[in-house]
Amino acid sequence: MNLVFVNSFEKVVDEIQVITAQVTICQSKGLWIVKWSELAQNPDCWFEGDKWQEMLIAFRLKIAEKTKIGFIPILEGEDVLK
């Protein structure tokens, strides 16, 4: 499995609690795999398939959902995976 992209996110729950998560994009045997992992939980597979454009759509939609509920990327960048 080849790791293509990884980024960490945080969501402040209250003054003492922060939820940490990671999103990864991997390629394995011709398939693109996008997973979201929060600490102490099983990873959530957002996408698994062979189409680059479909993977990007799934990735962007799910990231938008996570940012709407308060997850903020720890490493920010412009035009990620365009």
C-alpha positions as semicolon CSV with decimal commas, in nm:
position;residue;x (nm);y (nm);z (nm)
1;M;0,000;0,000;0,000
2;N;0,134;0,342;-0,099
3;L;0,050;0,640;0,121
4;V;-0,025;0,934;-0,109
5;F;-0,165;1,196;0,129
6;V;-0,219;1,242;0,502
7;N;-0,341;1,534;0,711
8;S;-0,435;1,574;1,075
9;F;-0,739;1,754;1,211
10;E;-0,851;1,877;1,551
11;K;-1,191;1,963;1,693
12;V;-1,217;2,150;2,022
13;V;-1,501;2,001;2,225
14;D;-1,458;2,206;2,541
15;E;-1,185;2,373;2,746
16;I;-1,007;2,045;2,818
17;Q;-1,109;1,809;2,537
18;V;-0,981;1,805;2,180
19;I;-1,064;1,532;1,928
20;T;-0,774;1,445;1,698
21;A;-0,829;1,280;1,359
22;Q;-0,642;1,194;1,040
23;V;-0,748;1,159;0,681
24;T;-0,537;0,939;0,453
25;I;-0,536;0,865;0,083
26;C;-0,361;0,545;-0,020
27;Q;-0,327;0,344;-0,337
28;S;-0,319;-0,034;-0,329
29;K;-0,340;-0,274;-0,623
30;G;-0,495;-0,011;-0,850
31;L;-0,749;0,109;-0,593
32;W;-0,770;0,447;-0,424
33;I;-0,860;0,428;-0,056
34;V;-0,965;0,727;0,157
35;K;-1,000;0,679;0,532
36;W;-1,088;0,901;0,828
37;S;-0,954;0,795;1,168
38;E;-1,032;0,945;1,504
39;L;-0,825;0,844;1,804
40;A;-0,953;0,524;1,972
41;Q;-1,209;0,451;1,698
42;N;-1,206;0,224;1,396
43;P;-1,123;0,403;1,069
44;D;-1,416;0,512;0,854
45;C;-1,361;0,422;0,487
46;W;-1,488;0,713;0,277
47;F;-1,394;0,571;-0,061
48;E;-1,247;0,263;-0,224
49;G;-1,232;0,244;-0,601
50;D;-1,021;0,287;-0,913
51;K;-1,140;0,629;-1,034
52;W;-0,921;0,926;-0,935
53;Q;-1,192;1,187;-0,998
54;E;-1,453;0,994;-0,796
55;M;-1,204;0,963;-0,511
56;L;-1,142;1,338;-0,515
57;I;-1,515;1,413;-0,506
58;A;-1,569;1,179;-0,209
59;F;-1,265;1,324;-0,030
60;R;-1,373;1,686;-0,078
61;L;-1,737;1,623;0,021
62;K;-1,642;1,439;0,339
63;I;-1,379;1,698;0,435
64;A;-1,643;1,970;0,390
65;E;-1,876;1,777;0,623
66;K;-1,603;1,744;0,887
67;T;-1,507;2,112;0,872
68;K;-1,874;2,209;0,912
69;I;-1,885;2,024;1,244
70;G;-1,569;2,191;1,370
71;F;-1,269;1,988;1,254
72;I;-0,981;2,215;1,153
73;P;-0,675;2,093;0,959
74;I;-0,353;2,115;1,158
75;L;-0,151;2,153;0,839
76;E;-0,324;2,390;0,603
77;G;-0,251;2,421;0,235
78;E;-0,402;2,582;-0,069
79;D;-0,552;2,380;-0,350
80;V;-0,491;2,044;-0,187
81;L;-0,525;1,762;-0,442
82;K;-0,651;1,970;-0,732
